[in-house]
Amino acid sequence: MSVRAMVSRLVPQSAKNFLRQRTLPWRISGLISPGLPTTVCVDVGASHYPHVRWLAFLNAPATQWLAVEPNEANLGYLKSWAWPCQVSACTTGLSQTGGAQTLHVTNVDTGSSLLPPEIPDSMKHRVNNLDYFFPVTERVIDTLTLVQAMAALPASAPVLVKLDTQGTELSILQGAAELFEARRIVGIEMESTLLAKPLMRGSGKFWQACEYLEGQGFELMHIKPIPAIPRSGRPLVGRNMYLNECDAVFALRRDVAAGLPVEYRACLLAFYLTYFFYEEAASMLDDDLALGEFLQQRGCALEPLKALVKAAS
């Protein structure tokens, strides 16, 4: 056990909570979360814990949080849900078209996908953990589209989507055309492969996601490249590994959002703050007077929020 882990165990949970709530994201959440409008947050692949990056929305009483996870056993944390937002669960998998689909269950079930694993020739010298994927068993499952999964949630609220579905992230978004046409989706975080030949046949590639989402009025805000793990299992300082995948963040462009109701702009502002885009948030607070009035009327401490965001930018 590391020294850091040992110290962490010795610190009482109450003290940890006190210190955590003094961090910048928690301070910002304390100022903006009370004023946020009804927002639908869809966490697709919500195993074991919520997507805590979306702290401002978790702490907002008006948020409608949907945890999508076919393995119901991995949603046990919902039984002790302590966040102020309202939570519901969807235990049916998502796909582009919905309906019956073949699930490819890998030997280690975290790799299971609607796409079959396939080791292309270009990757055979790199993949030495075949027992992660194989043997694969197949079973037919029912699936929903993203729109169908959201059917019971507010029909006009802005939407945030997080996707981690082993290669089908882009296709799930492509199956939600009506949400994009209505400009309901404001922010997206998704996992995407960076491999020339993906290990899950038919995976949506990162450049394809960029192309599709730019066509829907989004811009890439952040990318976290994730390199492959060395065969030793230990990342080494000063050594490079090929890029395997990435976590990418897309936001609706400001010029597109400008034509939407103020509730959508409030959601976009909180999305910027969630990912530490403080300059973007500061300029939005300066330029959009109607947004400031809206937040203030809903109980947001606007001037302290502005001061904190500008100090961080």
C-alpha positions in Angstrom: 0.0 0.0 0.0 1.3 3.5 -0.9 1.9 6.2 1.7 -0.8 8.2 0.1 -3.3 5.4 0.5 -2.3 4.8 4.1 -2.8 8.5 4.9 -6.1 8.5 3.2 -7.3 5.6 5.3 -6.3 7.4 8.5 -8.2 10.6 7.6 -11.9 10.5 8.8 -14.5 10.6 6.1 -16.0 13.8 7.5 -12.6 15.5 7.1 -12.3 14.3 3.6 -15.8 15.6 2.7 -14.9 19.0 4.3 -11.7 19.3 2.3 -13.4 18.1 -1.0 -16.1 20.7 -0.6 -13.4 23.4 -0.5 -12.1 22.6 -3.9 -12.9 24.8 -6.8 -15.4 22.5 -8.6 -17.3 22.1 -5.3 -17.3 25.8 -4.7 -18.5 26.5 -8.2 -21.2 23.8 -7.8 -22.4 25.4 -4.6 -23.0 28.7 -6.5 -24.5 27.5 -9.8 -26.2 24.2 -9.0 -29.2 25.7 -7.2 -30.0 27.8 -10.3 -29.7 25.2 -13.0 -32.8 24.4 -14.9 -34.2 20.9 -15.6 -31.5 19.0 -17.4 -31.5 15.4 -18.5 -28.1 13.7 -17.9 -27.8 10.3 -19.5 -24.9 8.2 -18.2 -24.6 5.3 -20.6 -22.4 2.6 -19.2 -23.1 3.6 -15.6 -21.5 0.6 -13.8 -20.6 0.9 -10.1 -20.7 4.7 -9.6 -22.2 7.8 -11.3 -20.2 10.0 -13.6 -18.9 12.3 -10.9 -17.3 14.7 -13.3 -20.8 16.1 -13.8 -20.7 17.4 -10.2 -22.7 20.6 -10.9 -25.6 18.6 -12.3 -25.5 15.9 -9.6 -25.8 18.7 -7.1 -28.7 20.4 -8.9 -32.2 19.4 -7.6 -33.7 20.0 -11.1 -31.5 17.5 -12.8 -33.0 14.3 -14.1 -30.3 11.7 -14.1 -30.6 8.5 -16.1 -28.2 5.6 -15.4 -28.1 3.2 -18.3 -26.5 -0.1 -17.5 -27.7 -3.6 -18.7 -26.0 -5.4 -15.8 -28.4 -4.5 -13.1 -26.0 -5.8 -10.4 -23.6 -2.9 -11.2 -26.3 -0.3 -10.3 -26.3 -1.2 -6.6 -25.1 2.3 -5.7 -28.5 3.7 -6.8 -30.0 2.2 -3.6 -28.0 4.6 -1.5 -28.2 7.6 -3.8 -27.4 10.8 -1.8 -27.1 13.4 -4.6 -29.7 16.1 -4.7 -30.7 15.4 -8.3 -33.5 12.9 -9.3 -32.2 9.5 -10.5 -33.7 6.7 -12.5 -32.3 3.6 -14.2 -32.5 1.9 -17.6 -31.3 -1.7 -17.5 -31.7 -2.3 -21.2 -28.8 -1.8 -23.6 -28.7 0.9 -26.2 -28.2 0.6 -30.0 -28.6 2.7 -33.1 -31.9 1.2 -34.2 -33.2 -0.6 -31.0 -34.8 -4.0 -31.1 -33.2 -7.4 -30.9 -29.4 -7.3 -31.2 -26.6 -9.9 -30.7 -24.5 -9.3 -27.7 -21.0 -10.7 -27.9 -20.1 -11.7 -24.4 -16.3 -11.7 -23.9 -14.4 -13.9 -21.5 -14.0 -10.9 -19.2 -17.5 -9.4 -19.4 -16.3 -5.8 -19.2 -15.3 -6.2 -22.9 -18.7 -7.3 -24.0 -20.2 -5.4 -26.9 -22.8 -5.5 -29.7 -19.7 -5.6 -31.9 -17.7 -8.8 -32.3 -14.0 -8.7 -31.2 -11.6 -9.3 -34.0 -7.8 -9.1 -33.9 -6.7 -7.7 -37.2 -3.3 -8.6 -38.7 -1.9 -5.1 -37.8 -2.6 -5.7 -34.1 -1.6 -9.4 -33.7 1.9 -8.5 -32.5 0.5 -6.2 -29.9 -2.3 -8.1 -28.3 -1.1 -10.8 -25.9 -4.1 -11.0 -23.6 -6.5 -12.9 -25.9 -8.1 -14.5 -22.9 -9.6 -11.1 -22.2 -11.8 -11.4 -25.3 -12.0 -15.1 -26.0 -13.8 -17.4 -25.9 -16.8 -15.3 -26.9 -20.4 -16.4 -26.5 -23.3 -14.8 -28.3 -26.8 -14.1 -27.0 -29.7 -12.1 -28.4 -30.8 -9.1 -26.2 -33.4 -6.4 -26.5 -32.1 -2.9 -27.0 -33.5 0.6 -27.0 -32.4 3.7 -28.9 -31.2 6.7 -26.9 -34.5 8.5 -27.6 -36.5 5.5 -26.4 -34.5 5.2 -23.2 -35.3 8.9 -22.5 -39.1 8.5 -23.1 -40.2 9.0 -19.5 -38.0 12.1 -19.0 -38.9 15.8 -19.7 -39.4 16.1 -23.4 -38.1 19.6 -23.9 -35.2 19.8 -21.4 -31.5 20.2 -22.6 -29.6 16.9 -22.6 -26.0 15.8 -21.7 -24.8 12.4 -22.8 -21.9 10.3 -21.6 -21.1 7.1 -23.5 -18.8 4.2 -22.8 -20.1 1.2 -24.8 -17.2 -0.7 -26.3 -17.3 0.8 -29.8 -21.0 1.6 -30.4 -20.9 5.1 -29.0 -21.0 6.9 -32.3 -23.8 4.6 -33.7 -25.9 5.3 -30.6 -25.6 9.0 -31.3 -26.4 8.5 -35.0 -29.6 6.8 -33.9 -30.7 9.9 -32.0 -31.2 12.2 -35.0 -34.3 13.7 -33.6 -32.5 14.9 -30.5 -29.9 16.6 -32.7 -32.5 18.1 -35.0 -34.3 19.6 -32.0 -30.9 20.9 -30.7 -31.7 19.2 -27.4 -28.2 17.8 -26.9 -25.8 20.4 -25.4 -22.8 18.4 -24.4 -21.3 15.0 -25.0 -18.5 13.0 -23.4 -17.6 9.8 -25.3 -15.0 7.1 -25.5 -13.7 6.5 -29.1 -11.1 4.3 -30.6 -7.9 5.8 -32.1 -6.8 2.5 -33.7 -6.5 2.3 -37.5 -8.0 -1.2 -37.2 -10.2 -1.4 -34.1 -10.4 -4.5 -32.0 -14.2 -4.4 -32.0 -15.3 -4.8 -35.7 -17.2 -1.8 -36.9 -16.3 0.6 -34.0 -16.9 4.2 -34.7 -13.6 6.0 -35.0 -12.7 9.3 -33.4 -12.4 11.2 -36.7 -15.8 9.9 -37.7 -17.3 11.2 -34.4 -15.7 14.6 -35.0 -17.1 14.7 -38.6 -20.6 13.7 -37.5 -20.8 16.0 -34.5 -19.3 19.0 -36.3 -22.1 18.5 -38.8 -24.6 18.7 -35.9 -23.3 22.1 -34.7 -20.8 20.8 -32.1 -17.1 21.5 -31.5 -14.4 19.4 -30.0 -13.5 20.9 -26.7 -11.1 18.4 -25.1 -9.5 15.1 -25.9 -7.7 12.8 -23.4 -5.6 10.3 -25.4 -5.2 6.9 -23.7 -2.1 4.9 -24.7 -2.0 1.1 -24.8 -0.8 -0.6 -21.6 2.7 -2.2 -22.0 2.9 -6.0 -21.9 4.6 -5.6 -18.5 1.5 -3.9 -17.2 3.6 -1.0 -15.9 3.7 2.4 -17.8 7.3 3.5 -18.0 8.5 7.1 -17.8 10.1 8.2 -21.1 8.6 5.4 -23.1 5.8 5.8 -25.6 3.0 3.3 -26.5 0.7 3.5 -29.4 -2.6 5.3 -28.8 -5.5 3.0 -28.1 -8.5 5.2 -27.5 -9.5 8.6 -26.1 -12.1 10.3 -24.0 -13.5 13.2 -26.1 -15.7 16.1 -25.0 -17.9 17.9 -27.5 -20.0 21.0 -26.8 -22.7 22.7 -28.8 -21.1 25.8 -30.4 -21.9 29.1 -28.8 -23.3 30.6 -32.0 -25.7 27.7 -32.3 -26.7 27.9 -28.6 -27.3 31.6 -28.9 -30.5 30.9 -30.8 -31.8 28.5 -28.2 -33.9 29.1 -25.0 -32.0 30.4 -22.0 -32.3 27.1 -20.2 -30.0 25.5 -22.9 -27.5 28.3 -22.5 -27.4 27.7 -18.7 -26.8 24.0 -19.3 -23.9 24.9 -21.7 -22.4 27.3 -19.1 -22.4 24.5 -16.5 -21.0 22.1 -19.0 -18.1 24.5 -19.6 -17.5 24.8 -15.9 -17.6 21.0 -15.5 -14.6 20.6 -17.8 -12.7 23.6 -16.4 -13.3 25.9 -19.4 -13.3 28.9 -17.2 -12.5 31.5 -19.9 -15.4 30.2 -22.0 -17.7 30.4 -19.0 -16.4 33.9 -18.0 -17.0 35.3 -21.4 -20.5 33.7 -21.5 -21.4 35.3 -18.2 -20.2 38.7 -19.4 -21.9 38.5 -22.8 -25.3 36.9 -22.1 -27.2 39.2 -19.8 -30.4 37.3 -20.1 -28.6 34.2 -18.9 -27.3 36.0 -15.8 -30.8 37.3 -15.0 -32.2 33.8 -15.4 -29.7 32.2 -13.1 -30.1 34.9 -10.5 -33.9 34.6 -10.5 -33.5 30.9 -9.8 -31.3 31.4 -6.8 -27.8 31.4 -8.2 -25.3 33.6 -6.5 -24.4 35.3 -9.7 -21.7 37.9 -8.7 -19.8 35.5 -6.5 -19.9 33.0 -9.3 -18.6 35.5 -11.8 -15.8 36.5 -9.5 -14.8 32.9 -8.8 -14.8 31.9 -12.5 -12.8 35.0 -13.6 -10.3 34.4 -10.9 -9.9 30.8 -12.2 -9.6 31.8 -15.8 
